[in-house]
Every structure is written in structure tokens, then in C-alpha cells.
Amino acid sequence: MKTIMNERLPISKSSPLKVRFFDYEHFSYPLHFHSEYEIIYIKEGTGTRFLGNNIAEYQAGDILLIGSNLPHFLKSDAIYHSGNTDLRVKGTIIQFEKDFMYYAINHYPHFIKIKKLLYESQRGIYFSSTNLPRLESLVANLPLENGLNQLMLFLEILKEMSETDNRQIISTTDFVNETIYDTARIDKIISFLNKNYTRNISLEEIASFAAMNTSAFCRYFKSKTGKSFKNYILDMRIGYACKLLLMEDISISQLSSQCGFDTISHFNKTFKKIMGYVPSQYRKTMLSN
């Protein structure tokens, strides 16, 4: 099983934030997680990002919001390790405690969008500064502030992030440990799916379970999760497969069946579509770092 480091961040009890610029030859910290949330702005640099169960390229201008306890690391391109270049990786890191303004965010309606943002961050969120120049400016300048001014500017960053539709959730649905929705019915449905998604669940069965006809269920489910029932199940199965792939003693064919796929070809095709890699490539890439 891939070892994941539990990093203990030295955030002072007198301040909920740790903010700094960074300037490295290359990223070097291994796969890790920490209880604090983290925002990373990459001003300069290119490479590969590993967040949750997603692997993708990163480039200058990318901004990432990483949720509490979400495994992650950034790997600089090979040219940054050559030692024969003046290239650097530069940017800003913002880390803030898990319970930052907990009561206000969870009880005051003014913070409802920020609450949703932090929930989504449990799967990692990507922002492109190309389309969000104001967000880029706010994040880039936060280390220049201190005290109350820094806290006020930080809230402005969360506000900006929470109000834009130009954000992309990175990891698959299955990677979320806790699913929180605002109705008892969807809670019941998601709980059922969490226990049964690796077996064949027909639309008729789940609609009956929810006490709805199939058409009404499809509309309701899509409105609550943002995904069709079929795609939600596939997302959960692929998320589970990502975890199993880090166990070197299980074959791809065994894994395919265990995750609920009838054929290995369907599994490979679905995995490539969602993750961008075939399963064997994903395993090799993750376990080689």
C-alpha cells in the first residue's frame, strides 16, 4: 500500500492562518495530508499534480484549494531536477485550520456559499487564474498583509472562490468520506448507494427505494448531486478502483469485478474516460512516486 505522510503543520494557536511565498528549485514534498485546508497558487512552474485520486498536469497560473485530510503532492517536470537550469517554482501557499470560523460558517446564512465551497474542497478544487484575475491578485498579495487586514483579505478570497462557477472539483465522488445533503431523502439514497454501488442497482430499484417513479427520481437525483444516477455510480466505482489499485496484490481483472463491472473492457474504458489513464498506467504512476 502506498505510504501517505501525515504532516503536522505548525500553525500558531494565536492565528488560524499560515501564509507565505515559496521559491524552490522544484517541489520535493512527498504524498501527504494534513488536517488544515490549503490554497496553493502556482505563479511559475509546470509539472504533475496528485490530489485525492486524480492525476493531472499543472501550470503557471493554477490555483488549488485542498480540503482537510485530502492526500496530495506536486511533482515538478524533469527539467526542474536537471540542475542545469535557472527555472524555479514560485507562488503562494495559504494554510488555515480545519475549524476556521466554524460556528459562523455552519450557522450563519451569510456563509452558505463558503460552507459549500469547503465541503467541495474535500475532493480538491481547481481554479484557472486566466479567467479569475481578481482571485489571482488576492491570493498573490495575501502574504503582504498581516493581522486583521490579512484575515479580512483571506475572507475575500474565500468569497471570491465560493461565488465563481469557474471552478472544477478534482477527485471522483467516491473519494468523499462524508456526504452531506440538505434533505433526509437524499441522505437515505446516498447511504444506500454507499453500501451497494459495487453490485448491479437498476434504476427501477433505486427509484422504488426512494418512493418515486423513475422519471421523477432522475430529475431529483440530478438536481441534488449534479450527476445522472448512472454517472454517479460509475464515479463511485472508479473512485473505489483507484484505492484498490494501490494494493499491488490484486489483478486488474479481479479489481474490475470487485468494483462492479461486468467486463474488464468496460472497466478499462470507463476508467480511462474518468481518470485520463488506463488502470495499469494509473497504478504505475501513483506507486512510482
N, C-alpha and C positions, 0 to 999 in steps of 0.2 A: 504494500500500500504506500502511496506517495506520502512522505512526511511533510506536514504543514506546520510551520513555526507559529507559536502563539506569542506575538510581540507585545510587550508591556510598554506602553507609551508613558513618558514622564510628564504628563500634563499636571500642572500645579493645581492644588486644591483652591488656590486663590483666583484662578482663571480657568474658564471652560474651554479656552482656545489655545492651540499651539500653531503659530503661523510663521512661515519662513520662506525665503527664496532658496532655490537649490541650483547648484552649478557643479556637475560631475563630468568625469571623462565618459562614464557610461553608468547605467543603472546596474546595481550589484546585489540588491537585497533579494533573498530567495522567496519562494512561495510562502506566504504568511497571512495571518489575520489578526485583528485586534478589536476590542470592544468599541473603540471610538469610531465615529464616522470620519471619512477623509475625502477631501476635494484635491485633485491633482490637476494643475494647469501646465501643459507642456508648451513652453514658449519656443524651444528649439529641441529638435531630436526626432528620430524615427526608430521604429522597432516593432515589437510584438507585445500585445497586452494580454494577460491572462486574468480574467475576472470571473469568479464563480466557475461555471463550466463552459465559458466562452473564450475562444481564441480569435484575435483579430489584430490587424495592423494598427499602429498609432502613428500620428504625425504631428508636426508643429501646429499649434492652434487647438488641439484637442483638450477638452475639459471632462474629467471623470468625477462622478460622485459615487463613493464606495460605502456601502452600508455597514453597520455594525456586524463584526464577525464574518464578513464575506472574504473568503480566500482570494488573494490577488498577488500579482507581481508584474513588473515591466521588464522586458528584455530588450536591450539596445541592439540595433543591427550590428553585424560582424565588423563593419568598418570602424565602429567606435572602440573596438577591442584591439585594433591593429597596432596601436602605439605610434603610428606614423602619420597622425593627422591632428589638426587643430580643432576638429569638431568637438563640441560639447553638448551635453543635455542640460537644458536650463528651464526654469519655470518656478511655480509657486506650489507649496503644499500647505493645506489647511486641515488640521485635525481638531475635532471637537467631541466632547464627551457624550456618551450614549444618552444620558438623561438631561441633555441641554434643554432648558426651559420646558421640562417635561409637563408640568401642570398646565401651563398656558397653551402649549401645542395640543394637548389632549383634551382640553376642556373649553377653550375659547373659540368661537366660530371664526374669529379673525384669522386663525392659523390653520383652517381646514385644508387649504391647498398645500401648505408646508407639511402638514401631517401626512397627506397623501404622497408627497414627494419623498419623505423619509421612509415611508413604507416601501415605495417602489425601489428605493436605493438598496434594499436587501438583495436585489438581483443585479445591482450596478446600473448606473445611468451614464450615457454618453451625450455630450453636447459638442456641437461644432461652433467654434468662435467665428467662423466665416459668416455665419448667419446670426450670430449673437455678439456683436462688437461691444455692447454695453456690459454684458456679463464678463467678457474677457477683461475689460478695463477694471471692473470692480474687483475681480479676483487678483489681477496682477498688482493692484495697488494696496491690497489689504495689509501686507507686511509693513507698509509705511505708516500705518496708523497705530495707535495704542490706546489702552484704557477704554472708556465708554465710547469714544469715536470708533474704535475698532469693532466693538460689539454691534454698534448701530450699522456700520458698513456691512458687517457679516450678515445681519438680518436682511439687509437689502439684497445681498447675494442669494440667500435662500428664497426671498420673494421673487427675484428675477427668474430663478430656476423653476420655481413652482408655477409661474404664470405663462411659461412658454410651452407651446405644443411641439417645438423643435427639440425634443429630447427622445432618446432611444433607450429602452430598457434592454440590458445586455444578456443576462442569463435566461435560461428557459424557466417555464412556470414551476417545474418540479423542484427547482433549487430553493424555493421559498420554504422556510421551516414552519412558519405560521401563516395562515391565510385569514385575513380579517376583512369581512364584508359587513355591510350595514343592515342586513336583514337576516332573520332566523332561517328563512327558506334557503337562501344561497349558502349559508353556513352548513345546513344539513346536506345539501347537494355536494359541496366541496369535500366535506368529511367522508361522504360515501365514495366519491371518486378517489380520494387519497388512499382508501383501503382496497379498492377494486380495479384500479386503472390498468393493471397488467393482464386482466382477463378480458374477454370479449363482452362489452356492455353495449347493447343495442340502444338506438335512440328511443325505441318504444319502452324499454325497461327503465331508462333514467327518467323519461317523461312521466311514466306511471309512478315512479318513486316520488317525484316532485308534485304529484297530483295535478298534472297539466296535460293537455294534448300536445302532440309533437310540434306543431307549428308554433303554439304559444311558448313552449319550452325553449325552442331555438331562439326566438326573439328575446325572451327573458335572459337566457344564459349569455347571449352575445352582449346584451346591454350591461350586464354585471361584470363580465370578465374581459370584454373586448375581443374575445375569440369565439369561433364556432365550437360546438361541442367536439366535433371530430378533431380539429386542430389542437384543442386544449388537451385532449387525451394523448395525441401524438407528442405534444410538447412535454408532457409529464413522463411519457415512456422514454423519450430521448434524454431527458434530464437524468432519469434513473440509470440509463445506459452509460452516461458519462461517468457516473460514480463507479459502476461495475468495471468499466474499462481500466480503472486504476488498480484493479486487482489482477495481477499477472497470471493467476492460475485458472482463469476462466476463458474458454474459447469464444470466438465471435458468434459461432452458431449456438452455443449454449446461452450466451448473453441475449441473443436475438429472441430466443424462445422465452427466456425468463422475463423479458421486458414486455411480452405480449404480442410479438409479431408472428404471423403465420409462416412467413418465408424470410430467409436471410436476405434475398434480393430486395424485398420491400423494406426491410430494416436498413440496409445499406443506402438505398435511395433516399429514404426519409431522413436518415442521419446526415447525409451529405447536404440535403436541402436546408436543414435547420442549422447545422453547425458549420457548414462550409468545408468539412473534411470527411473523408470516409473513416469508419471506426478505427481501422488499423493505424492510419495516419495520426488521428487524434491521440490514441494511446501512446504512440511513439513520441509525439511532440511533448505531451504532458510529462511522461516519465523520464525524458531526457534532460529535464531542467531541474 
